[in-house]
Amino acid sequence: MGSLGSGILALLALLGTPLFVVIMAAAMLGFYFAEIPLTVIAIEVYRLIDTPLLLALPLFTFSGYVLAESQLSTRLVTLTQVFLGWMPGGLAVVSFVTCAFFTAFTGASGVTIVAVGALLFPALVEAGYREKFSLGLVTTSGSLGLLLAPSLPLILYGVIVQQMDLPQPFTIQELFIAGILPALLMIVLLTIYSLWANRGQPIATREFSKAEAIAALKAARWELPMPVIVLGGIYTGFFAVSEAAAVTCFYVLLVEVFIHREVRFAELPRITREAMVMVGGILLILGVSLAFTNFLIDAEIPQALFEWISTFITDKLTFLILLNLVLLALGAILDIFSAIVIMIPLIVPVALRFGIDPVHLGIIFLANMQIGYFTPPIGMNLFIASYRFDRSITELYRATLPFMAVLIVALLIITYVPAVSLLFLDR
């Protein structure tokens, strides 16, 4: 591309130029110097439009925005408290499960901290958990659902990799199934840590009440079928992902607008506009990144990167160690969508050369990004929690470090034991 062109792109990025402009400029410069007609960029964007899976992105995003506007978070907390609150450390388990479910369906860990964390933080402190522990818990729990369907980052990873025509194809359903056990592993390890960290603390538990259970089930009766309909349909193959997205969208509108009436019909244009602005940004970045990916493949940059890495890394284990270190650092400075579109075209071909399954790689990638949301110094969730709970950022750093250590242990297990991700898949 030339040193001058690379320097100009670096300067544009440092000056805060929008990411899609930088990626588009890089693709155009690359094709220009390779004497390839720039019309190839338009062809790549059209190829993106022709992808059936893209229907799922706006539909799932809109559903998540509608759910975030409703009182789902309150009903979820009440429901999980009734059924899990009697256990030792029950409220911590309630927090992990509720946040994972809410993030998976709304697609935004920041919204989870604001909506669910605002309910859980005072409840945790009141139950006897230390304030520092409670802060760390609600801050780190915000990103727990990124590995669970219908998480937008999971779908985005699948769309990008499927456009690369790699020799080991996979379906989005396989990616959804692969995320189940890793997410459960994280929740289990966090629960164990919570019990150990609060040993000797006078933690209040609540007795199971049949009347409260019936009331909580009745309040959440319309939301409870949602994961069964959506996830059951996807995992059994009854629905394609795009069909599941359409069913989810219809069901969410029916429940929250017409049955619960917590989202007024007059608010739907505003919610739609906000959701589609986000989707538009993702699609714009995705479209130009696929053109850039095409340039990287034509220029054989992944192959050159593999050959360079092979000079000092010769085995899969060492490569995975390096990969985790790089991804943890990137997760702390980039948002998850930017990280996916920038890094996936580079690391997927290299990882395949080291014998890593692309589905397993996707789970590793997203597990790293999940931790990156609260990695100092600039993890996004740290600042959201600091603003929401009126605590200093350094206090949040100290509160989240033990949880980060636990999740890094989970990350190592996910990385070096592929069966955690691939157990239910014939790969």
C-alpha positions as MATLAB code, in Angstrom:
seq = 'MGSLGSGILALLALLGTPLFVVIMAAAMLGFYFAEIPLTVIAIEVYRLIDTPLLLALPLFTFSGYVLAESQLSTRLVTLTQVFLGWMPGGLAVVSFVTCAFFTAFTGASGVTIVAVGALLFPALVEAGYREKFSLGLVTTSGSLGLLLAPSLPLILYGVIVQQMDLPQPFTIQELFIAGILPALLMIVLLTIYSLWANRGQPIATREFSKAEAIAALKAARWELPMPVIVLGGIYTGFFAVSEAAAVTCFYVLLVEVFIHREVRFAELPRITREAMVMVGGILLILGVSLAFTNFLIDAEIPQALFEWISTFITDKLTFLILLNLVLLALGAILDIFSAIVIMIPLIVPVALRFGIDPVHLGIIFLANMQIGYFTPPIGMNLFIASYRFDRSITELYRATLPFMAVLIVALLIITYVPAVSLLFLDR';
ca = [
       0.000    0.000    0.000;
       2.991    2.239    0.420;
       4.453    3.889    3.489;
       2.822    7.238    2.648;
      -0.630    5.664    2.381;
      -0.151    3.739    5.617;
       0.975    6.919    7.351;
      -2.079    8.828    6.138;
      -4.405    6.062    7.374;
      -2.691    5.987   10.771;
      -3.058    9.757   11.039;
      -6.750    9.579   10.121;
      -7.330    6.951   12.817;
      -5.476    9.011   15.449;
      -7.533   12.089   14.548;
     -10.739   10.206   15.359;
     -11.933    9.590   11.800;
     -14.910    7.174   11.757;
     -13.787    3.556   11.564;
     -15.656    2.779    8.345;
     -13.872    5.678    6.581;
     -10.448    4.382    7.636;
     -11.276    0.807    6.553;
     -12.748    1.991    3.236;
      -9.712    4.171    2.554;
      -7.404    1.240    3.318;
      -9.334   -1.016    0.923;
      -9.371    1.614   -1.841;
      -5.641    2.319   -1.492;
      -4.866   -1.390   -1.475;
      -6.879   -2.123   -4.620;
      -5.512    1.013   -6.337;
      -1.871    0.068   -5.793;
      -2.668   -3.536   -6.809;
      -4.227   -2.118  -10.025;
      -7.551   -3.777   -9.291;
     -10.693   -1.811  -10.345;
     -12.385   -0.140   -7.378;
     -15.728   -1.525   -8.558;
     -14.789   -4.655   -6.597;
     -15.742   -2.728   -3.426;
     -19.297   -2.255   -4.668;
     -19.435   -5.964   -5.514;
     -18.384   -6.867   -1.961;
     -21.040   -4.574   -0.459;
     -23.676   -6.181   -2.688;
     -22.470   -9.625   -1.589;
     -23.162   -8.522    1.979;
     -26.689   -7.368    1.061;
     -27.326  -10.763   -0.524;
     -26.592  -12.580    2.766;
     -29.847  -13.973    4.256;
     -28.391  -13.920    7.781;
     -28.287  -10.124    7.738;
     -32.039  -10.092    8.253;
     -31.370  -11.335   11.774;
     -29.263   -8.323   12.800;
     -31.908   -5.569   12.592;
     -34.681   -7.829   13.904;
     -32.761   -9.037   16.966;
     -31.466   -5.499   17.609;
     -34.958   -4.011   17.479;
     -36.266   -6.750   19.790;
     -33.479   -5.976   22.258;
     -34.251   -2.261   22.257;
     -37.936   -2.935   22.919;
     -37.091   -5.316   25.797;
     -34.725   -2.728   27.282;
     -37.578   -0.197   27.346;
     -39.905   -2.594   29.185;
     -39.890   -3.763   32.804;
     -38.383   -7.124   31.852;
     -35.346   -6.511   34.068;
     -37.559   -6.154   37.173;
     -39.508   -9.328   36.383;
     -36.314  -11.275   35.691;
     -34.718  -10.243   38.986;
     -37.884  -11.107   40.923;
     -38.253  -14.466   39.209;
     -34.649  -15.572   39.705;
     -34.648  -14.340   43.310;
     -37.695  -16.439   44.140;
     -36.247  -19.632   42.652;
     -32.539  -19.176   43.438;
     -32.499  -16.795   46.402;
     -32.731  -19.616   48.970;
     -29.337  -21.035   47.955;
     -26.068  -20.080   49.699;
     -24.829  -17.204   47.576;
     -28.185  -17.286   45.850;
     -28.381  -13.576   45.092;
     -24.981  -13.715   43.368;
     -26.266  -16.579   41.201;
     -29.402  -14.523   40.530;
     -27.190  -11.681   39.322;
     -25.127  -13.845   36.969;
     -28.122  -15.638   35.444;
     -30.263  -12.518   35.069;
     -27.488  -10.441   33.526;
     -26.491  -13.220   31.108;
     -30.071  -13.650   29.887;
     -30.712   -9.906   29.620;
     -27.466   -9.207   27.726;
     -28.025  -12.102   25.323;
     -31.436  -10.775   24.297;
     -30.759   -7.021   24.385;
     -27.264   -7.283   22.921;
     -25.853   -4.497   25.105;
     -23.833   -5.034   28.271;
     -24.049   -1.334   29.133;
     -27.843   -1.496   29.152;
     -27.632   -4.503   31.476;
     -25.535   -2.555   33.990;
     -27.928    0.391   33.909;
     -31.192   -1.580   33.939;
     -30.425   -4.789   35.862;
     -27.407   -3.621   37.846;
     -29.404   -0.729   39.270;
     -31.789   -3.285   40.813;
     -29.178   -5.805   41.903;
     -26.531   -3.555   43.469;
     -28.656   -2.259   46.377;
     -30.177   -5.731   46.825;
     -26.709   -7.300   47.114;
     -25.540   -4.729   49.676;
     -28.751   -5.098   51.668;
     -28.346   -8.891   51.709;
     -24.926   -8.538   53.359;
     -22.486   -8.659   50.448;
     -19.613   -6.190   50.719;
     -20.022   -3.065   48.609;
     -16.735   -3.620   46.766;
     -17.765   -7.182   45.882;
     -21.214   -6.027   44.749;
     -19.739   -3.326   42.513;
     -17.405   -5.800   40.877;
     -20.174   -8.327   40.398;
     -22.661   -6.054   38.619;
     -19.907   -4.490   36.482;
     -18.501   -7.796   35.249;
     -21.871   -9.538   34.905;
     -22.982   -7.032   32.274;
     -21.134   -8.835   29.487;
     -21.858  -12.454   30.514;
     -24.456  -13.088   27.810;
     -22.225  -12.382   24.795;
     -21.667  -16.107   24.219;
     -25.375  -16.957   24.294;
     -27.838  -16.787   21.411;
     -29.081  -14.511   20.003;
     -26.010  -12.382   20.808;
     -25.272   -9.898   18.004;
     -21.466  -10.354   18.198;
     -21.929  -14.109   17.655;
     -24.013  -13.449   14.548;
     -21.562  -10.830   13.274;
     -18.588  -13.170   13.682;
     -20.464  -15.870   11.782;
     -21.424  -13.516    8.927;
     -17.853  -12.273    8.435;
     -16.212  -15.707    8.546;
     -18.805  -17.241    6.233;
     -18.034  -14.540    3.643;
     -14.366  -15.583    3.640;
     -15.069  -18.946    1.913;
     -12.834  -20.898    4.284;
     -12.263  -24.667    3.913;
     -14.028  -25.413    7.238;
     -17.585  -24.036    6.912;
     -20.010  -23.855    9.822;
     -23.526  -22.631   10.516;
     -24.677  -19.911   12.901;
     -26.627  -22.600   14.758;
     -23.349  -24.396   15.468;
     -21.887  -21.156   16.783;
     -24.901  -20.665   19.069;
     -24.604  -24.220   20.419;
     -20.852  -23.802   20.953;
     -21.413  -20.827   23.263;
     -23.647  -22.639   25.783;
     -21.099  -24.614   27.828;
     -18.465  -21.809   27.904;
     -21.089  -19.376   29.216;
     -22.219  -21.897   31.851;
     -18.575  -22.508   32.815;
     -18.082  -18.796   33.447;
     -21.241  -18.592   35.571;
     -20.243  -21.681   37.610;
     -16.702  -20.411   38.286;
     -18.011  -16.966   39.240;
     -20.514  -18.596   41.593;
     -17.761  -20.652   43.258;
     -15.655  -17.519   43.678;
     -18.641  -15.646   45.131;
     -19.173  -18.343   47.750;
     -15.465  -18.354   48.651;
     -15.143  -14.550   48.737;
     -18.115  -14.203   51.106;
     -17.322  -17.081   53.444;
     -18.018  -16.021   57.000;
     -20.153  -13.083   55.866;
     -23.677  -12.955   57.348;
     -25.383  -13.225   53.952;
     -29.161  -13.159   54.086;
     -31.071  -15.740   52.099;
     -34.779  -15.873   51.485;
     -36.984  -18.861   52.104;
     -38.696  -20.356   49.124;
     -42.318  -19.300   49.049;
     -44.812  -21.126   46.880;
     -47.064  -18.057   46.750;
     -44.188  -15.805   45.666;
     -43.099  -18.361   43.079;
     -46.586  -18.504   41.570;
     -46.799  -14.704   41.537;
     -43.354  -14.366   39.883;
     -44.199  -17.001   37.270;
     -47.507  -15.287   36.568;
     -45.783  -11.892   36.143;
     -43.173  -13.331   33.759;
     -45.426  -15.854   32.044;
     -45.252  -14.080   28.706;
     -41.454  -13.707   28.651;
     -40.689  -17.253   29.851;
     -41.583  -18.929   26.522;
     -39.257  -16.570   24.623;
     -35.974  -18.501   25.064;
     -37.811  -21.776   24.475;
     -39.358  -20.523   21.234;
     -36.251  -18.779   19.927;
     -33.392  -20.941   21.170;
     -35.316  -24.202   20.949;
     -36.286  -23.387   17.392;
     -32.704  -22.561   16.407;
     -31.021  -25.465   18.190;
     -33.458  -28.051   16.849;
     -33.236  -26.658   13.332;
     -36.970  -25.852   13.220;
     -36.131  -22.179   12.584;
     -33.379  -20.671   10.508;
     -31.663  -17.824   12.375;
     -33.415  -15.175   10.279;
     -36.788  -16.860   10.887;
     -36.069  -17.021   14.626;
     -35.283  -13.295   14.537;
     -38.618  -12.533   12.872;
     -40.526  -14.692   15.388;
     -38.679  -12.996   18.266;
     -39.478   -9.532   16.936;
     -43.171  -10.325   16.511;
     -43.412  -11.983   19.928;
     -41.624   -9.144   21.746;
     -43.891   -6.547   20.147;
     -46.976   -8.581   21.003;
     -45.959   -9.020   24.650;
     -44.457   -5.636   25.522;
     -46.731   -3.365   23.436;
     -50.094   -5.103   23.428;
     -50.133   -7.399   26.483;
     -47.981   -5.693   29.144;
     -48.448   -2.269   27.501;
     -45.146   -1.107   29.008;
     -43.931    0.200   25.655;
     -46.409    2.652   24.183;
     -47.195    2.377   20.487;
     -46.250    6.046   20.073;
     -42.699    5.247   21.292;
     -42.042    2.638   18.616;
     -40.835    5.132   15.949;
     -38.207    6.478   18.400;
     -37.131    2.965   19.435;
     -36.983    1.866   15.794;
     -34.887    4.900   14.866;
     -32.401    4.295   17.700;
     -32.114    0.580   16.914;
     -31.659    1.125   13.188;
     -29.016    3.816   13.723;
     -26.990    1.188   15.567;
     -27.670   -1.441   12.902;
     -26.773    1.023   10.159;
     -23.433    1.726   11.807;
     -22.696   -1.999   12.114;
     -23.684   -2.724    8.503;
     -21.665    0.204    7.178;
     -18.550   -1.007    8.981;
     -19.290   -4.596    7.960;
     -19.733   -3.728    4.284;
     -16.440   -1.888    3.934;
     -14.620   -4.441    6.106;
     -15.606   -7.241    3.722;
     -14.052   -5.248    0.879;
     -10.932   -4.822    2.999;
     -10.974   -8.555    3.778;
     -11.050   -9.286    0.049;
      -7.989   -7.065   -0.420;
      -6.120   -8.803    2.415;
      -6.815  -12.222    0.891;
      -5.856  -11.088   -2.642;
      -2.640   -9.554   -1.293;
      -1.937  -12.794    0.645;
      -1.426  -10.810    3.838;
      -2.780  -13.575    6.150;
      -0.303  -16.002    4.574;
       2.540  -13.529    5.072;
       1.405  -12.996    8.671;
       1.384  -16.761    9.237;
       4.880  -17.126    7.816;
       6.144  -14.289   10.008;
       4.510  -15.730   13.134;
       5.873  -19.181   12.244;
       9.436  -17.893   12.551;
       9.102  -17.682   16.340;
       5.908  -19.717   17.043;
       5.830  -23.288   15.840;
       2.975  -24.891   17.746;
      -0.722  -24.367   18.347;
      -0.389  -23.935   22.128;
       2.038  -21.014   21.900;
      -0.082  -19.370   19.205;
      -3.159  -19.556   21.440;
      -1.236  -17.924   24.309;
      -0.186  -15.064   22.029;
      -3.711  -14.805   20.612;
      -5.257  -14.422   24.073;
      -2.741  -11.738   25.078;
      -3.391   -9.740   21.900;
      -7.187  -10.077   22.139;
      -7.301   -9.085   25.819;
      -5.332   -5.946   24.984;
      -7.571   -5.150   22.000;
     -10.722   -5.763   24.026;
      -9.645   -3.037   26.443;
      -9.219   -0.390   23.733;
     -11.735   -1.309   21.001;
     -15.479   -1.874   21.101;
     -16.460   -5.432   20.238;
     -17.871   -4.693   16.771;
     -14.748   -2.796   15.675;
     -12.522   -5.572   17.019;
     -14.489   -8.203   15.099;
     -14.368   -6.458   11.721;
     -10.708   -5.457   12.030;
      -9.183   -8.614   13.511;
     -11.246  -11.529   12.190;
      -9.980  -11.293    8.559;
      -6.409  -11.425    9.869;
      -6.547  -14.046   12.600;
      -8.999  -16.610   11.175;
      -6.821  -17.752    8.226;
      -3.752  -17.841   10.475;
      -5.587  -19.797   13.194;
      -6.801  -22.338   10.644;
      -3.187  -22.916    9.557;
      -2.441  -23.819   13.184;
      -5.321  -26.318   13.179;
      -7.848  -24.305   15.227;
     -11.520  -24.879   14.445;
     -13.242  -21.622   13.354;
     -16.174  -22.238   15.716;
     -13.801  -22.748   18.654;
     -11.894  -19.643   17.551;
     -15.101  -17.583   17.576;
     -15.841  -18.574   21.177;
     -12.238  -17.779   22.195;
     -12.469  -14.404   20.469;
     -15.759  -13.397   22.092;
     -14.703  -14.683   25.519;
     -11.700  -12.358   25.301;
     -13.858   -9.443   24.194;
     -16.243  -10.137   27.063;
     -13.395   -9.680   29.543;
     -12.194   -6.639   27.604;
     -15.415   -4.804   28.473;
     -14.100   -4.274   32.009;
     -10.322   -4.442   31.467;
      -8.442   -1.348   32.716;
      -7.705    1.292   31.719;
     -10.591    2.008   29.332;
     -12.989   -0.944   29.413;
     -16.405    0.496   28.529;
     -18.329   -1.151   31.382;
     -16.010    0.432   33.950;
     -17.069    3.907   32.888;
     -20.762    3.005   32.613;
     -20.718    1.541   36.140;
     -18.713    4.500   37.452;
     -21.371    6.889   36.118;
     -24.358    4.747   37.137;
     -23.235    4.055   40.715;
     -21.335    7.322   41.264;
     -18.043    5.623   42.114;
     -14.516    6.565   41.067;
     -12.999    4.657   38.176;
     -10.102    3.472   40.365;
     -12.608    1.978   42.798;
     -14.145    0.058   39.905;
     -10.691   -1.150   38.839;
     -10.076   -2.671   42.272;
     -13.581   -4.141   42.488;
     -13.438   -5.942   39.132;
      -9.917   -7.410   39.268;
     -10.862  -10.579   41.245;
     -13.734  -11.285   38.852;
     -11.404  -10.726   35.914;
      -8.984  -13.279   37.348;
     -11.800  -15.852   37.610;
     -12.935  -15.218   34.039;
      -9.361  -15.503   32.761;
      -9.234  -18.981   34.355;
     -12.458  -19.777   32.464;
     -10.909  -18.324   29.287;
      -7.865  -20.594   29.634;
     -10.116  -23.651   30.009;
     -12.194  -22.589   26.987;
      -9.042  -21.964   24.949;
      -7.082  -25.118   25.749;
      -9.980  -27.578   26.092;
     -11.800  -27.308   22.729;
     -14.394  -29.865   23.865;
     -15.951  -27.188   26.101;
     -17.070  -25.435   22.914;
     -17.343  -28.340   20.487;
     -18.794  -31.110   22.692;
     -22.269  -31.050   21.127;
     -21.017  -30.509   17.578;
     -19.917  -33.069   15.023;
     -16.670  -31.303   14.090;
];
